[in-house]
Amino acid sequence: LGPEFVAEALRADEVASKAAEGRTLKFLANVDPVDFALCVRDLDPEETLIVVISKTFTTAETMLNAKTARDWLVNGLRE
């Protein structure tokens, strides 16, 4: 996972590490709904930024994860 590698590399940089204090990074690489639920269970949609990364945005798995994340955000913000 490229983004996870970048996050690990930045963690070693003192300035980047200090700027990231209080923030949590999570990565989701499959379409298992249980994994998604576990990944977001302690998050607040009003304080969460989700970034979907894909080379083509054409794979069914990527699109399903993006839709699942969008639905979680939209439903959480309506509450």
C-alpha angles and dihedrals in degrees: 000000000000097000091050090052091052091049091052091048092050091050088067092055111089096214094045092045092052092047090053095053111131093020126108126209120203129180129206119191105167140048099243106134090211090057090050092049091049091047094054102030095104096037130100113221089216090060100035129101115195120196119192113202123191137147094227109002087223103104117104092228094055093047092047091051090048092050092046091051092046092049091050091051096045094045092046093050092051092060 
